Amino acid sequence: MTLLKGTLDVLVLKALVWGPRHGFEITTWLEERSGGQLSVDESALYQALHRMERKGWLRAEWGVTENNRRARYYTLTRAGKAALEEESARISDYAAALTTILSARSA
């Protein structure tokens, strides 16, 4: 399933709540948590990571993976945690409104 526009950032922020991850780990986490329902385009992921790093929501550092490869690890900043709370609330409100509309019975 393709991600809805505007949801990738909040999902990436959520993936980083439990600690630093590199891009592949973020993608894997999102796919596993969605039961395989969501797939993340690699290009879109890295564009989102760079955008959020510029906004100050993430910090990136080079590290070594469990397979002994260099990778950039992304960490959530205080500003990123605040953005996650704000965006999560916005998306939850939107989902609730959609659910109300879609569950309405016809007369």
VOGU-435728 format. One line per 4 residues: number of its first residue (from 0); their letters; for each residue x, y, z of N, C-alpha, C. Coordinates in pm, 1 decimal. Layout:
BEGIN
NUM = A = X,Y,Z,X,Y,Z,X,Y,Z; ...;
end
This chain:
BEGIN
0 = MTLL = 85.1,-116.8,0.0,0.0,0.0,0.0,90.2,123.8,0.0; 54.5,220.4,-79.6,129.8,344.7,-86.6,93.3,434.6,31.1; 193.7,500.0,86.4,169.1,592.9,197.1,92.0,714.5,148.7; 2.1,764.4,231.1,-68.3,887.9,199.9,27.3,1005.0,213.8;
4 = KGTL = 10.0,1102.8,128.4,95.5,1220.6,132.6,91.8,1283.0,272.4; 209.3,1316.1,323.4,217.8,1381.1,453.3,231.3,1286.5,571.4; 231.3,1154.9,546.2,240.0,1061.8,658.5,380.1,1005.4,680.1; 466.1,1012.3,580.1,598.5,951.3,593.3,678.5,1013.7,707.3;
8 = DVLV = 677.7,1145.6,717.4,756.2,1211.2,822.2,717.1,1161.9,960.9; 589.3,1159.6,990.4,544.8,1119.3,1124.3,575.9,971.7,1150.6; 567.9,888.9,1048.5,600.1,747.4,1066.4,749.1,727.3,1092.5; 832.8,803.1,1023.4,977.6,795.5,1046.5,1009.9,844.7,1187.1;
12 = LKAL = 949.2,955.4,1227.4,972.0,1006.1,1363.0,933.3,900.4,1466.3; 821.0,834.0,1444.2,776.3,729.6,1537.2,875.9,614.2,1541.8; 931.8,578.1,1427.4,1029.7,468.7,1422.3,1154.3,500.1,1504.2; 1182.8,628.3,1522.8,1304.3,668.7,1593.7,1283.2,691.0,1743.6;
16 = VWGP = 1160.4,676.2,1791.1,1131.8,695.9,1933.5,1214.2,600.0,2019.5; 1237.7,480.3,1971.1,1308.2,378.4,2049.3,1460.0,384.2,2034.2; 1509.8,482.0,1961.9,1654.7,497.0,1950.9,1699.8,511.7,1807.1; 1829.8,532.6,1789.1,1885.4,556.5,1655.6,1864.4,437.7,1561.8;
20 = RHGF = 1839.4,469.1,1436.3,1825.5,366.8,1331.7,1882.5,422.8,1202.7; 1930.6,333.7,1116.9,1970.4,375.9,982.6,1852.3,352.4,888.7; 1864.0,400.9,766.0,1752.2,398.8,672.0,1687.9,263.2,652.2; 1769.4,160.9,631.9,1713.4,27.6,609.6,1637.5,-21.2,732.9;
24 = EITT = 1689.2,8.4,851.3,1619.3,-30.8,974.7,1485.5,41.2,987.5; 1481.1,167.1,947.0,1355.4,243.0,951.8,1253.0,179.0,858.8; 1295.1,149.8,735.8,1206.3,87.4,637.7,1154.4,-46.5,689.2; 1244.7,-128.6,740.2,1207.5,-260.4,791.6,1109.9,-247.8,908.1;
28 = WLEE = 1136.7,-154.8,999.6,1049.2,-134.7,1115.0,908.2,-97.1,1069.8; 898.1,-3.0,974.9,766.8,40.5,926.9,692.1,-73.0,858.0; 762.7,-150.0,776.3,697.5,-260.9,706.5,651.6,-368.2,805.0; 734.9,-399.2,904.0,696.4,-500.1,1004.0,578.6,-453.2,1088.9;
32 = RSGG = 582.2,-329.4,1136.0,475.8,-277.7,1222.6,342.6,-266.9,1149.3; 347.9,-250.2,1017.0,223.3,-240.1,940.1,176.5,-376.9,891.6; 243.1,-482.1,935.0,205.7,-615.9,890.2,227.4,-634.3,741.7; 324.0,-562.2,686.8,353.5,-571.4,544.2,261.3,-488.2,456.9;
36 = QLSV = 173.4,-410.7,518.1,77.5,-330.3,441.7,139.9,-205.2,380.9; 242.6,-151.7,445.4,305.9,-29.6,396.0,443.8,-60.5,340.9; 475.0,0.0,228.6,610.3,-9.5,175.2,661.1,132.5,155.9; 788.5,150.7,180.5,847.8,283.7,175.3,945.7,289.7,59.5;
40 = DESA = 925.6,385.5,-29.1,1017.0,408.5,-139.9,1148.6,462.3,-83.5; 1259.6,401.4,-121.9,1390.3,439.4,-67.7,1422.6,586.0,-94.2; 1395.1,632.3,-214.2,1422.1,772.1,-248.6,1339.8,866.4,-161.2; 1212.1,835.3,-144.1,1124.2,919.0,-61.1,1171.6,919.2,83.7;
44 = LYQA = 1217.8,804.0,132.2,1266.0,795.3,269.9,1384.8,888.0,291.4; 1483.7,881.3,203.2,1603.3,963.2,223.6,1575.0,1111.7,203.0; 1482.6,1144.7,114.0,1441.2,1285.0,100.9,1377.7,1332.5,231.5; 1293.1,1248.4,289.9,1227.2,1283.5,416.8,1330.0,1296.4,529.1;
48 = LHRM = 1424.1,1203.6,536.6,1527.1,1210.0,640.8,1608.2,1338.4,630.3; 1648.9,1373.5,508.7,1727.9,1496.1,490.0,1645.1,1620.4,522.0; 1518.4,1620.2,481.6,1429.6,1733.6,509.6,1412.7,1751.5,661.0; 1389.9,1641.9,731.6,1369.7,1650.5,876.1,1499.2,1685.4,949.1;
52 = ERKG = 1612.1,1645.0,893.7,1740.6,1684.8,952.2,1759.7,1836.1,938.6; 1723.8,1891.2,822.0,1733.1,2036.9,801.3,1640.0,2112.6,895.9; 1524.2,2055.1,926.2,1428.7,2118.8,1018.0,1473.1,2108.3,1163.6; 1574.5,2027.0,1189.3,1621.2,2008.3,1325.9,1546.7,1900.5,1402.2;
56 = WLRA = 1467.7,1820.7,1332.7,1390.6,1715.2,1396.8,1474.5,1590.1,1420.8; 1580.9,1573.8,1340.8,1668.5,1457.5,1349.6,1812.9,1502.9,1354.9; 1895.7,1416.6,1409.7,2040.4,1435.1,1405.5,2095.9,1308.1,1340.9; 2195.1,1322.7,1254.0,2252.7,1207.2,1185.3,2400.5,1194.3,1218.4;
60 = EWGV = 2442.8,1070.9,1238.3,2583.8,1041.1,1265.0,2620.1,912.5,1192.1; 2744.3,907.1,1144.9,2792.0,785.4,1081.3,2819.3,680.3,1187.4; 2786.7,556.7,1154.0,2812.2,444.6,1243.1,2835.1,318.7,1161.7; 2845.6,206.5,1229.2,2868.9,77.8,1164.1,2751.4,-13.9,1197.3;
64 = TENN = 2696.5,-79.1,1094.7,2582.6,-169.2,1113.5,2628.9,-301.8,1172.6; 2532.5,-385.9,1205.9,2563.9,-519.4,1257.0,2636.2,-604.3,1152.4; 2626.1,-565.1,1024.4,2696.4,-634.0,915.4,2830.2,-568.4,884.1; 2874.5,-479.8,971.5,3003.6,-412.4,958.0,3009.8,-318.0,837.0;
68 = RRAR = 2898.6,-254.3,805.3,2893.6,-155.4,696.6,2868.7,-17.5,755.4; 2924.4,82.4,687.9,2900.0,220.0,731.6,2758.4,262.2,694.2; 2693.8,331.5,785.6,2558.1,381.7,760.7,2536.6,505.3,846.1; 2446.4,591.0,798.4,2408.5,708.1,878.2,2294.4,667.5,970.4;
72 = YYTL = 2316.7,689.8,1098.9,2215.3,661.5,1200.1,2145.1,791.4,1236.0; 2012.8,785.4,1239.2,1931.3,903.1,1267.1,1875.0,892.9,1407.9; 1880.3,1005.3,1479.6,1831.5,1013.9,1616.4,1729.3,1126.1,1625.7; 1623.1,1102.2,1698.3,1518.4,1201.3,1720.6,1569.1,1310.3,1815.2;
76 = TRAG = 1546.8,1436.0,1781.0,1583.2,1548.3,1868.0,1461.5,1589.6,1951.0; 1481.6,1681.4,2042.9,1370.1,1734.0,2122.6,1264.9,1796.9,2029.8; 1310.9,1872.5,1929.4,1218.2,1933.2,1832.5,1144.6,1825.3,1753.7; 1213.0,1715.5,1724.6,1150.2,1604.1,1654.3,1041.7,1537.7,1737.4;
80 = KAAL = 1066.5,1524.9,1867.5,965.2,1467.7,1957.1,841.3,1556.6,1961.6; 862.1,1687.8,1965.0,749.0,1781.7,1965.2,672.4,1772.3,1833.6; 745.1,1763.0,1722.3,680.6,1750.2,1591.1,601.2,1620.5,1583.4; 655.6,1513.3,1638.9,585.6,1384.8,1639.7,453.6,1395.9,1715.5;
84 = EEES = 455.5,1458.1,1831.0,332.0,1474.2,1909.1,228.1,1554.9,1832.0; 272.4,1665.7,1773.0,181.1,1752.7,1698.3,123.8,1682.0,1575.8; 210.3,1617.0,1498.5,165.2,1549.0,1376.5,79.2,1427.2,1408.6; 113.3,1355.3,1515.4,32.9,1239.1,1555.5,-108.8,1281.9,1591.1;
88 = ARIS = -121.2,1390.4,1664.9,-253.4,1441.4,1702.4,-331.8,1484.1,1578.8; -264.9,1551.8,1486.2,-331.1,1597.5,1363.8,-381.8,1478.7,1282.3; -298.2,1377.3,1266.1,-336.9,1260.3,1187.2,-446.6,1181.2,1258.1; -439.7,1169.4,1390.1,-544.7,1099.3,1465.7,-679.4,1168.9,1450.4;
92 = DYAA = -679.0,1301.5,1457.6,-802.8,1377.9,1438.7,-858.3,1357.0,1298.4; -769.9,1358.2,1199.9,-810.2,1339.0,1060.5,-869.0,1198.7,1041.5; -801.7,1097.3,1097.1,-849.8,959.3,1085.1,-985.8,943.2,1152.9; -1004.7,1007.4,1267.2,-1133.3,1000.1,1337.1,-1244.3,1062.8,1253.1;
96 = ALTT = -1214.4,1175.5,1189.5,-1314.0,1240.8,1104.0,-1349.1,1151.9,985.0; -1248.2,1089.9,924.0,-1274.2,999.1,811.8,-1358.5,880.2,856.1; -1326.4,823.8,970.8,-1401.0,709.4,1022.6,-1546.8,746.4,1046.2; -1570.5,863.5,1101.4,-1707.4,909.9,1125.2,-1784.3,920.1,994.0;
100 = ILSA = -1721.3,978.9,894.8,-1787.3,995.4,765.0,-1811.5,860.5,698.3; -1710.2,775.0,696.9,-1721.6,647.4,626.8,-1814.2,548.6,696.4; -1837.3,565.3,825.1,-1926.2,473.3,896.6,-2070.5,523.7,902.9; -2096.6,639.3,844.9,-2232.7,695.1,845.7,-2326.4,604.2,765.5;
104 = RSA = -2443.7,584.0,819.2,-2545.9,501.4,753.0,-2633.1,589.7,664.9; -2672.0,535.9,551.0,-2761.0,613.3,463.4,-2903.6,606.1,517.0; -2981.2,707.7,482.6,-3119.1,715.6,533.5,-3210.5,621.3,461.7;
end
